[in-house]
Amino acid sequence: MSVVLDGAGVVITGAGRGIGAALARTFAADGARLVLADRDGAAVEAVAAELGAEPVAGDAASEDGVRALVARAGETLGEIDLYCANAGIAEHGGPEAPEEAWARSWEVNVMAHVRAARELVPHWLERGSGHLLVTASAAGLLTNLGSAPYSVTKHGAVAFAEWLVATYRHRGIGAQVVCPQGVRTALLDDAGAAGQALLGAEAIEPEDVAAAVMTGLRDGRFLILPHPEVGEYYARRATDTGRWLGGMNKLQQRIEDAVGGPTS
C-alpha cells in the first residue's frame, strides 16, 4: 500500500527538530501539505515558516492534545491522508526507573499513536483510505540496552501498527513503522556514554532516515529500516532467540567495561 505525497495532507509530530524536521522538509519537497506539531513552539514555528506549513505548539500525546491537533489539522488540510506519529522519549534505567518515567514512556511512545488512530480511523474507514506512520526505533524490534521503558514501549508501538494493518488493510487503512538504530539527534545526545558506545559509531543523519521513509512509503513495506542490518538482527532474534539474547548480554558486558560500570 504505497503513499503519494504530492498534494497529500500530512501531520508530523515531533517536527521541531531531528527526524520530524527532516521528514517535514523531505515531504514538502515532494508536494505535501503539512501541519507540524511539537512541544517546543519556537522550534516548530521556525520549521513551519521555512516550509510554508502550519505549526501547532503543544502536547501531541494526551487525549486532549491529540484531539486538538487532529481537529486543527482537519481545519487546515481538509483531509488528513498521512499521520506521522514521530514524537518519542527515552527514559533511562530498568525496573528501578521511577513510575513517572514508565508512565511518560507509555503515554508518548504508545498511547499517542492509539489516540491518533482513535480520532482518525473512523473517518478513514468511511472514505476508504488513510495512513499512519510510526517512528518506532530498532528498539521496537530488538531491544535498547540501558533503557527498559524505551524498549518495552517501542515494542508496543510496533505491535499497535501491526494490529492496524492486520485489522484494516482490506478497508484501505495502512500503517508502517520506521525502525532506525542510532540517529544523530538530541535523543542520542541524551543517551549518555552507554548510548554512545552502543549506537554512536553507526549513527546516521535524520535526513538519511527521511530518505529511507520516502522509499518505504513508495514501495509499501511495513518495516522501514534505515539501518538494513536491523532486518538481519530481527531475523536472528526470531529464529534463535536464546543465541540472540546471549549475544546481547555479551554486548551489555562490553558496554559496561567501556563505560566503567552497569548501565542500569
LUMVO-667972 format. One record per atom (N, C-alpha, C): x, y, z; residue in three letters. Coordinates in steps of 0.02 Angstrom, whole numbers, padded with zeros to 5 digits, always signed. Layout:
% residues N
XYZala;...
//
This chain:
% residues 264
+00043-00059+00000met;+00000+00000+00000met;+00045+00062+00000met;+00057+00091-00059ser;+00102+00148-00064ser;+00065+00213-00048ser;+00104+00265-00032val;+00077+00330-00014val;+00103+00381-00063val;+00059+00421-00092val;+00077+00476-00137val;+00075+00540-00097val;+00131+00576-00094leu;+00136+00635-00052leu;+00114+00699-00088leu;+00120+00701-00153asp;+00103+00762-00190asp;+00030+00780-00178asp;+00019+00836-00145gly;-00049+00859-00130gly;-00080+00828-00068gly;-00046+00781-00036ala;-00074+00747+00023ala;-00073+00793+00084ala;-00122+00784+00128gly;-00124+00818+00192gly;-00088+00776+00243gly;-00035+00804+00273val;+00010+00765+00316val;+00019+00800+00383val;+00014+00763+00437val;+00029+00787+00504val;+00093+00752+00527val;+00139+00790+00557ile;+00201+00762+00585ile;+00209+00787+00656ile;+00213+00742+00704thr;+00227+00762+00772thr;+00302+00758+00786thr;+00324+00795+00837gly;+00396+00798+00850gly;+00434+00829+00792gly;+00404+00880+00760ala;+00430+00906+00697ala;+00476+00967+00706ala;+00491+00985+00768gly;+00532+01044+00779gly;+00606+01033+00766gly;+00627+00971+00764arg;+00698+00956+00754arg;+00706+00882+00736arg;+00766+00860+00724gly;+00781+00790+00715gly;+00745+00757+00657gly;+00722+00696+00669ile;+00689+00657+00617ile;+00625+00692+00593ile;+00587+00720+00640gly;+00525+00753+00620gly;+00536+00811+00573gly;+00585+00853+00587ala;+00600+00909+00543ala;+00626+00885+00475ala;+00666+00832+00476ala;+00691+00804+00413ala;+00634+00775+00371ala;+00587+00741+00403leu;+00528+00717+00367leu;+00489+00775+00337leu;+00481+00828+00376ala;+00443+00886+00352ala;+00475+00916+00289ala;+00539+00925+00291arg;+00574+00955+00233arg;+00569+00909+00172arg;+00577+00845+00183thr;+00576+00797+00127thr;+00505+00792+00098thr;+00455+00789+00141phe;+00386+00784+00117phe;+00365+00848+00082phe;+00386+00906+00107ala;+00368+00970+00075ala;+00398+00973+00005ala;+00459+00948-00003ala;+00490+00948-00069ala;+00453+00904-00118ala;+00416+00855-00091asp;+00377+00810-00134asp;+00305+00832-00143asp;+00289+00892-00118gly;+00223+00921-00130gly;+00171+00911-00077gly;+00190+00886-00018ala;+00141+00875+00035ala;+00120+00942+00067ala;+00059+00943+00091arg;+00034+01000+00131arg;+00039+00980+00204arg;+00071+01022+00245leu;+00094+00999+00310leu;+00064+01037+00369leu;+00047+01000+00422val;+00036+01027+00488val;+00090+00996+00533val;+00129+01038+00566leu;+00186+01016+00605leu;+00174+01030+00679leu;+00185+00980+00721ala;+00172+00987+00792ala;+00235+00972+00833ala;+00242+01008+00889asp;+00298+00996+00934asp;+00284+01032+00999asp;+00309+01005+01054arg;+00303+01040+01118arg;+00344+01104+01119arg;+00397+01106+01081asp;+00439+01166+01076asp;+00410+01212+01023asp;+00372+01261+01045gly;+00337+01305+00999gly;+00383+01343+00953gly;+00438+01371+00980ala;+00484+01410+00938ala;+00516+01367+00884ala;+00535+01306+00902ala;+00567+01262+00854ala;+00520+01243+00798ala;+00459+01224+00814val;+00413+01202+00762val;+00390+01261+00719val;+00384+01319+00749glu;+00365+01378+00709glu;+00420+01396+00659glu;+00482+01387+00679ala;+00537+01401+00632ala;+00537+01354+00573ala;+00526+01289+00586val;+00524+01240+00531val;+00464+01254+00487val;+00407+01269+00518ala;+00346+01282+00479ala;+00354+01344+00435ala;+00385+01396+00462ala;+00395+01457+00423ala;+00439+01444+00362ala;+00490+01403+00372glu;+00535+01384+00317glu;+00498+01349+00261glu;+00447+01309+00279leu;+00415+01265+00230leu;+00345+01289+00209leu;+00321+01343+00237gly;+00253+01365+00223gly;+00201+01318+00251gly;+00217+01288+00309ala;+00172+01240+00341ala;+00136+01273+00399ala;+00089+01236+00429glu;+00051+01260+00486glu;+00081+01231+00550glu;+00105+01275+00596pro;+00134+01248+00659pro;+00080+01241+00713pro;+00088+01190+00754val;+00045+01181+00812val;+00091+01166+00871val;+00093+01212+00918ala;+00135+01204+00978ala;+00094+01171+01032ala;+00123+01120+01064gly;+00088+01089+01120gly;+00095+01013+01121gly;+00058+00984+01166asp;+00060+00912+01180asp;+00025+00873+01125asp;+00060+00823+01099ala;+00030+00780+01047ala;+00026+00708+01072ala;+00020+00699+01139ala;+00016+00632+01167ala;-00047+00621+01208ala;-00067+00671+01246ser;-00126+00662+01289ser;-00190+00658+01246ser;-00243+00634+01277glu;-00306+00628+01240glu;-00330+00696+01215glu;-00328+00746+01258asp;-00350+00813+01237asp;-00302+00843+01186asp;-00237+00832+01195gly;-00188+00859+01148gly;-00195+00829+01078gly;-00203+00764+01075val;-00210+00731+01009val;-00275+00753+00976val;-00329+00756+01015arg;-00393+00777+00986arg;-00388+00848+00958arg;-00356+00893+00995ala;-00349+00961+00971ala;-00305+00965+00909ala;-00252+00926+00907leu;-00208+00926+00848leu;-00244+00901+00787leu;-00280+00846+00794val;-00317+00818+00736val;-00370+00867+00712val;-00404+00900+00758ala;-00455+00948+00739ala;-00424+01007+00702ala;-00369+01033+00728arg;-00335+01089+00695arg;-00310+01069+00626arg;-00281+01009+00622ala;-00256+00985+00557ala;-00312+00976+00507ala;-00369+00951+00531gly;-00427+00943+00487gly;-00451+01009+00459gly;-00451+01061+00502glu;-00472+01128+00479glu;-00423+01155+00427glu;-00359+01142+00438thr;-00307+01169+00394thr;-00301+01131+00328thr;-00303+01065+00333leu;-00289+01023+00275leu;-00351+00998+00238leu;-00407+00998+00272gly;-00467+00968+00243gly;-00469+00894+00257gly;-00421+00858+00229glu;-00414+00786+00240glu;-00344+00772+00267glu;-00341+00727+00316ile;-00276+00703+00341ile;-00264+00636+00308ile;-00218+00636+00260asp;-00203+00574+00223asp;-00150+00532+00258asp;-00103+00565+00290leu;-00047+00531+00322leu;-00033+00565+00389leu;-00032+00525+00442tyr;-00017+00550+00509tyr;+00048+00517+00530tyr;+00099+00558+00542cys;+00165+00533+00562cys;+00173+00542+00637cys;+00166+00487+00674ala;+00173+00488+00747ala;+00248+00480+00762ala;+00282+00535+00761asn;+00355+00535+00764asn;+00383+00552+00833asn;+00346+00590+00873ala;+00371+00611+00938ala;+00384+00550+00982ala;+00439+00552+01020gly;+00455+00497+01065gly;+00501+00521+01120gly;+00504+00483+01174ile;+00550+00498+01228ile;+00587+00435+01249ile;+00647+00444+01276ala;+00686+00387+01300ala;+00705+00399+01373ala;+00677+00361+01417glu;+00693+00363+01488glu;+00744+00309+01503glu;+00793+00326+01543his;+00846+00279+01559his;+00826+00232+01616his;+00860+00175+01620gly;+00851+00130+01676gly;+00812+00067+01660gly;+00805+00026+01711gly;+00768-00037+01705gly;+00707-00036+01750gly;+00693-00090+01785pro;+00634-00091+01828pro;+00638-00040+01884pro;+00699-00017+01900glu;+00705+00034+01952glu;+00687+00104+01930glu;+00677+00114+01865ala;+00657+00180+01840ala;+00592+00201+01874ala;+00584+00264+01890pro;+00525+00287+01927pro;+00460+00273+01889pro;+00407+00266+01927glu;+00341+00256+01897glu;+00326+00311+01846glu;+00346+00372+01861glu;+00333+00428+01815glu;+00368+00418+01749glu;+00428+00389+01749ala;+00464+00377+01687ala;+00429+00325+01645ala;+00406+00272+01677trp;+00368+00221+01640trp;+00303+00250+01613trp;+00269+00290+01653ala;+00205+00319+01631ala;+00215+00367+01572ala;+00266+00410+01575arg;+00280+00455+01520arg;+00296+00417+01456arg;+00336+00364+01463ser;+00354+00324+01405ser;+00293+00293+01373ser;+00249+00266+01414trp;+00187+00236+01389trp;+00144+00288+01353trp;+00137+00347+01384glu;+00094+00399+01354glu;+00120+00421+01286glu;+00185+00437+01282val;+00213+00466+01221val;+00228+00414+01168val;+00256+00357+01188asn;+00280+00308+01140asn;+00227+00258+01117asn;+00171+00253+01153val;+00118+00207+01133val;+00050+00242+01128val;+00028+00272+01182met;-00041+00298+01183met;-00051+00357+01135met;+00001+00394+01121ala;-00005+00447+01070ala;-00028+00419+01004ala;-00002+00359+00986his;-00021+00327+00923his;-00092+00300+00927his;-00108+00269+00983val;-00175+00243+00992val;-00227+00299+00989val;-00212+00354+01021arg;-00260+00410+01022arg;-00267+00443+00953arg;-00213+00447+00916ala;-00218+00472+00848ala;-00263+00427+00806ala;-00252+00362+00811ala;-00294+00315+00773ala;-00367+00319+00795ala;-00378+00328+00859arg;-00447+00334+00884arg;-00483+00392+00851arg;-00447+00447+00840glu;-00477+00505+00808glu;-00484+00497+00733glu;-00436+00463+00702leu;-00432+00461+00629leu;-00465+00402+00596leu;-00461+00343+00627val;-00483+00282+00594val;-00557+00283+00574val;-00603+00307+00616pro;-00673+00308+00594pro;-00684+00345+00528pro;-00652+00403+00521his;-00659+00440+00458his;-00623+00405+00401his;-00565+00378+00415trp;-00529+00342+00363trp;-00568+00282+00338trp;-00603+00249+00383leu;-00645+00192+00362leu;-00702+00216+00318leu;-00731+00272+00334glu;-00786+00299+00293glu;-00764+00314+00223glu;-00706+00343+00215arg;-00683+00363+00148arg;-00642+00309+00114arg;-00620+00258+00153gly;-00583+00202+00124gly;-00510+00212+00114gly;-00480+00260+00150ser;-00408+00270+00144ser;-00382+00310+00203ser;-00319+00301+00218gly;-00285+00336+00272gly;-00223+00298+00292gly;-00173+00333+00320his;-00109+00300+00333his;-00077+00328+00396his;-00051+00283+00438leu;-00015+00301+00499leu;+00057+00278+00491leu;+00103+00325+00503leu;+00175+00310+00503leu;+00201+00320+00573leu;+00230+00268+00602val;+00254+00269+00671val;+00330+00266+00672val;+00361+00314+00705thr;+00433+00311+00716thr;+00443+00268+00778thr;+00465+00206+00768ala;+00465+00158+00822ala;+00535+00140+00847ala;+00587+00149+00807ser;+00656+00132+00827ser;+00670+00058+00819ser;+00733+00042+00807ala;+00754-00028+00807ala;+00741-00061+00874ala;+00737-00021+00927ala;+00720-00047+00993ala;+00653-00082+00994ala;+00608-00062+00949gly;+00542-00094+00945gly;+00544-00163+00914gly;+00598-00179+00880leu;+00606-00246+00851leu;+00657-00287+00890leu;+00704-00254+00922leu;+00759-00288+00957leu;+00754-00271+01031leu;+00799-00230+01055thr;+00795-00202+01122thr;+00845-00145+01126thr;+00840-00104+01177asn;+00886-00049+01186asn;+00919-00057+01255asn;+00981-00081+01254leu;+01016-00091+01317leu;+01021-00024+01354leu;+01006-00025+01419gly;+01009+00036+01458gly;+00943+00071+01468gly;+00891+00051+01430ser;+00826+00084+01436ser;+00769+00035+01427ser;+00747+00007+01482ala;+00689-00038+01479ala;+00625-00002+01460ala;+00610+00058+01488pro;+00548+00091+01468pro;+00545+00105+01392pro;+00600+00125+01363tyr;+00601+00138+01291tyr;+00591+00074+01252tyr;+00627+00022+01270ser;+00622-00041+01234ser;+00551-00069+01237ser;+00523-00071+01296val;+00456-00100+01305val;+00404-00061+01267val;+00405+00005+01272thr;+00353+00044+01240thr;+00361+00048+01164thr;+00423+00045+01140lys;+00432+00043+01067lys;+00409-00024+01038lys;+00417-00078+01076his;+00386-00141+01055his;+00310-00133+01051his;+00281-00098+01099gly;+00210-00086+01097gly;+00188-00045+01037gly;+00228+00003+01017ala;+00212+00044+00959ala;+00211+00002+00895ala;+00261-00043+00888val;+00262-00088+00830val;+00201-00133+00831val;+00185-00161+00889ala;+00128-00207+00895ala;+00063-00172+00876ala;+00055-00109+00896phe;-00007-00074+00878phe;-00012-00063+00803phe;+00043-00043+00772ala;+00042-00033+00699ala;+00028-00099+00663ala;+00057-00154+00688glu;+00042-00220+00658glu;-00033-00235+00663glu;-00062-00221+00721trp;-00133-00235+00731trp;-00175-00194+00682trp;-00158-00132+00672leu;-00196-00090+00625leu;-00196-00120+00555leu;-00137-00141+00532val;-00132-00169+00464val;-00171-00234+00459val;-00162-00277+00509ala;-00197-00342+00508ala;-00273-00334+00509ala;-00296-00281+00542thr;-00368-00272+00551thr;-00401-00232+00494thr;-00365-00183+00467tyr;-00398-00135+00423tyr;-00369-00130+00352tyr;-00318-00167+00336arg;-00287-00157+00271arg;-00336-00167+00214arg;-00379-00217+00218his;-00427-00230+00164his;-00480-00175+00158his;-00481-00129+00207arg;-00528-00074+00205arg;-00493-00008+00190arg;-00431-00011+00166gly;-00396+00048+00141gly;-00351+00084+00190gly;-00344+00058+00251ile;-00302+00091+00300ile;-00234+00056+00304ile;-00181+00097+00300gly;-00114+00070+00304gly;-00076+00096+00365gly;-00025+00060+00384ala;+00021+00082+00437ala;+00090+00054+00422ala;+00140+00093+00440gln;+00209+00071+00433gln;+00248+00094+00494gln;+00304+00061+00508val;+00346+00081+00563val;+00417+00095+00538val;+00447+00148+00564val;+00515+00167+00548val;+00559+00145+00606val;+00610+00105+00593cys;+00649+00074+00646cys;+00723+00085+00637cys;+00747+00146+00645pro;+00820+00158+00641pro;+00855+00137+00705pro;+00920+00128+00700gln;+00962+00122+00760gln;+00983+00193+00779gln;+01048+00205+00787gly;+01070+00272+00807gly;+01058+00324+00754gly;+01030+00381+00775val;+01021+00438+00730val;+01048+00499+00768val;+01082+00542+00733arg;+01114+00600+00765arg;+01062+00654+00780arg;+01029+00644+00836thr;+00978+00689+00860thr;+00990+00702+00934thr;+00947+00744+00964ala;+00952+00758+01036ala;+00942+00695+01077ala;+00902+00649+01051leu;+00889+00586+01087leu;+00955+00547+01096leu;+00996+00546+01045leu;+01060+00511+01050leu;+01108+00551+01095leu;+01106+00617+01090asp;+01148+00658+01133asp;+01134+00646+01206asp;+01070+00633+01222asp;+01049+00622+01291asp;+01060+00550+01315asp;+01084+00507+01271ala;+01089+00436+01288ala;+01148+00421+01333ala;+01193+00469+01342gly;+01249+00459+01387gly;+01304+00416+01356gly;+01352+00399+01398ala;+01410+00361+01374ala;+01390+00292+01348ala;+01343+00259+01383ala;+01322+00193+01361ala;+01288+00196+01293ala;+01245+00245+01283gly;+01211+00253+01219gly;+01259+00268+01163gly;+01308+00310+01176gln;+01358+00325+01125gln;+01400+00263+01108gln;+01417+00224+01160ala;+01455+00163+01148ala;+01416+00113+01107ala;+01351+00111+01117leu;+01308+00062+01082leu;+01291+00084+01012leu;+01276+00150+01003leu;+01245+00173+00941leu;+01286+00225+00903leu;+01332+00258+00937gly;+01364+00316+00907gly;+01403+00302+00843gly;+01439+00247+00841ala;+01483+00234+00784ala;+01444+00225+00719ala;+01385+00196+00722glu;+01346+00183+00661glu;+01288+00232+00653glu;+01288+00286+00692ala;+01233+00334+00688ala;+01231+00368+00620ala;+01170+00381+00597ile;+01159+00414+00533ile;+01124+00481+00545ile;+01117+00520+00493glu;+01085+00586+00498glu;+01009+00579+00491glu;+00971+00626+00521pro;+00898+00625+00512pro;+00877+00624+00440pro;+00915+00657+00397glu;+00899+00658+00326glu;+00904+00589+00294glu;+00948+00547+00320asp;+00953+00478+00296asp;+00890+00439+00314asp;+00864+00452+00374val;+00801+00419+00394val;+00745+00442+00348val;+00741+00507+00335ala;+00689+00533+00292ala;+00692+00503+00221ala;+00752+00493+00196ala;+00760+00462+00129ala;+00735+00390+00130ala;+00750+00353+00184ala;+00726+00284+00190ala;+00649+00283+00195ala;+00621+00331+00230val;+00548+00335+00236val;+00517+00347+00168val;+00545+00391+00129met;+00518+00404+00062met;+00516+00340+00020met;+00570+00302+00023thr;+00572+00239-00014thr;+00519+00191+00013thr;+00513+00188+00079gly;+00464+00143+00109gly;+00392+00162+00094gly;+00377+00226+00093leu;+00309+00249+00076leu;+00292+00231+00005leu;+00340+00233-00039arg;+00328+00217-00109arg;+00318+00142-00121arg;+00358+00101-00086asp;+00352+00029-00100asp;+00306-00007-00052asp;+00283+00027+00000gly;+00232-00001+00044gly;+00256-00051+00095gly;+00322-00060+00103arg;+00347-00109+00152arg;+00326-00088+00223arg;+00308-00136+00265phe;+00286-00119+00333phe;+00345-00095+00375phe;+00400-00132+00373leu;+00459-00113+00412leu;+00505-00069+00369leu;+00514-00008+00390ile;+00560+00038+00356ile;+00624+00039+00398ile;+00679+00014+00369leu;+00740+00003+00407leu;+00797+00045+00379leu;+00807+00106+00405pro;+00862+00148+00382pro;+00931+00115+00392pro;+00936+00072+00442his;+00995+00029+00451his;+00975-00041+00427his;+00991-00061+00366pro;+00967-00126+00340pro;+00986-00186+00383pro;+01042-00181+00419glu;+01064-00238+00460glu;+01014-00255+00515glu;+00971-00208+00532val;+00920-00221+00583val;+00875-00279+00562val;+00862-00285+00498gly;+00822-00340+00473gly;+00855-00407+00486gly;+00921-00410+00479glu;+00958-00471+00494glu;+00955-00488+00568glu;+00964-00437+00610tyr;+00961-00448+00682tyr;+00892-00472+00703tyr;+00841-00442+00673tyr;+00772-00460+00689tyr;+00757-00533+00670tyr;+00784-00554+00613ala;+00775-00624+00593ala;+00811-00671+00641ala;+00870-00654+00662arg;+00906-00696+00710arg;+00868-00700+00776arg;+00843-00644+00798arg;+00805-00642+00860arg;+00745-00689+00857arg;+00712-00690+00799ala;+00652-00731+00792ala;+00667-00805+00786ala;+00722-00822+00752thr;+00735-00892+00736thr;+00780-00928+00787thr;+00819-00889+00825asp;+00862-00920+00876asp;+00867-00870+00935asp;+00812-00864+00971thr;+00807-00812+01021thr;+00859-00820+01077thr;+00870-00882+01099gly;+00919-00893+01152gly;+00988-00870+01133gly;+01009-00887+01073arg;+01076-00866+01050arg;+01079-00791+01043arg;+01026-00761+01017trp;+01024-00688+01009trp;+01029-00654+01077trp;+00993-00678+01127leu;+00996-00649+01194leu;+01065-00657+01224leu;+01097-00713+01211gly;+01165-00722+01234gly;+01212-00670+01205gly;+01204-00657+01141gly;+01245-00607+01108gly;+01232-00537+01135gly;+01168-00522+01150met;+01151-00457+01178met;+01181-00449+01247met;+01181-00502+01286asn;+01211-00498+01353asn;+01286-00487+01349asn;+01319-00518+01301lys;+01390-00506+01292lys;+01402-00433+01273lys;+01358-00405+01231leu;+01363-00335+01212leu;+01354-00291+01273leu;+01306-00308+01316gln;+01296-00271+01378gln;+01360-00271+01420gln;+01393-00328+01425gln;+01454-00332+01465gln;+01509-00289+01434gln;+01514-00287+01367arg;+01565-00246+01335arg;+01552-00172+01348arg;+01488-00153+01347ile;+01471-00083+01360ile;+01489-00064+01432ile;+01473-00109+01479glu;+01490-00096+01549glu;+01565-00088+01558glu;+01603-00130+01523asp;+01676-00123+01526asp;+01699-00056+01498asp;+01666-00034+01443ala;+01686+00028+01410ala;+01670+00090+01452ala;+01614+00089+01487val;+01592+00148+01524val;+01609+00143+01599val;+01637+00086+01620gly;+01659+00080+01688gly;+01606+00061+01738gly;+01554+00024+01716gly;+01504+00002+01764gly;+01438-00013+01732gly;+01390-00039+01771pro;+01324-00055+01744pro;+01289+00006+01714pro;+01247-00006+01664thr;+01210+00047+01631thr;+01140+00054+01658thr;+01120+00011+01704ser;+01053+00014+01733ser;+01056-00007+01806ser;
//
